[in-house]
Amino acid sequence: MIPLRHSGSIFRKENPRMRMRTRLLAVSLVPFLFACGGPGGSPREKVLAEVNGAQITEADFEREAETLPPYMRPILETSNGKRQFLESLITRDLLLQEALRRGVDRRPEVRGRLGQARRSILLEALLREVAEKAPGLSEEAMRKHYEENRENYEAGERARIRQILFRDRALAEDAARKAKAGESFEQLMRAAEAAGEKASDLGFVERGETDKEFEAAAFAAPANSVIGPVRTVYGFHLLQVLQKEPAGLKPFEEVREEIAGELRESAQREAFERLVGGLRKSSRVTLLGPFAGMPPLQDESPGTGAPAARDAKPGQSPPGKGR
């Protein structure tokens, strides 16, 4: 018998429908806590409900639905689920109206938090706008960056690996026998996952990135081979080595998205720094109190003419971790 978390609770068994309603209400309240809406919506908008005169429009419904976490979105695939979500929005509005009636929004601590939230939302919107207006990326610019920074895209010896991680040696040995008898690795992966084991495609793994026992076995094996079980601190691994590549320069197509991200980040950073620089030049800023008379800070930020330096090569990581 599983003990109740709160043995003294009057709720001896949790009602699944009540649990879903509570989750929906919690999700719907989060984005609305900082907005004080009254009767709204344009006359052309389809109104789904009215709560003491305040309208919930179809646009409101869709906007709030977008905030649902992925695991809760299937509820909107049925008419009953949509009705439940609408009821959560109605409950939200009732609670908000009650909070305003009680003057909760006028309490000093609440006003402070509302002000912080408002500033955060405004800054986020501004930075998104600056980022969206940053110059676009061209194929020519990406290839030029690739050629000028080839050393950043060199890789050590690599192997493309798929694995099944077993907790029990006997199960791993049984799977190895099946692989040797001709059963496909895909079938073995599906069967292992169905049994609660872990199966994954690790992609390309560089020498030096994984557990020593795992690495020794993987890089000693030829391409298109299945080896194992290999024991590590994580369990017993059955490995399929699909491909092996010597150390060298990664192809442009393989790092295209990485380069695009670096150049996009650089362009956005430059746009942001231009904006801040212009605002500081056109504004009057006076330091007071303990900061009065202090000299300007030296700019210690990296230059903006190139993307930020790439991260150092990662250290040891669990062999079960994807890339």
Buried (B, 14 or more C-beta within 10 A) or exposed (E): EEEEEEEEEEEEEEEEEEEBBEBBBEBBBEBBBBEEBEEEBEEEEEEBBEBEEBBBBEBBBEEBBEEBEEEBEEBBEEEEBBEBBBBBBBBBBEBBBEBEEEEEEEEEEBEEEBEEEEEEEEEEEEBEEBBEEBEEBEEEBBEEBBEEBEEBBEBEBBBBBBBBBBEEEEBBBBBBEBBEEEBEBEEBBEBBEEEEBBBBEBEBBBBBBBBEBBBEBBBEBEEEEBBBBBBBEBBBBBBBBBEBBEEEBBEBEEBBEBBBEBBBBBBBBBBBEEBEEEEEEEEEEEEEEEEEEEEEEEEEEEEBEEBEEEEEEEEEEEBBEEE
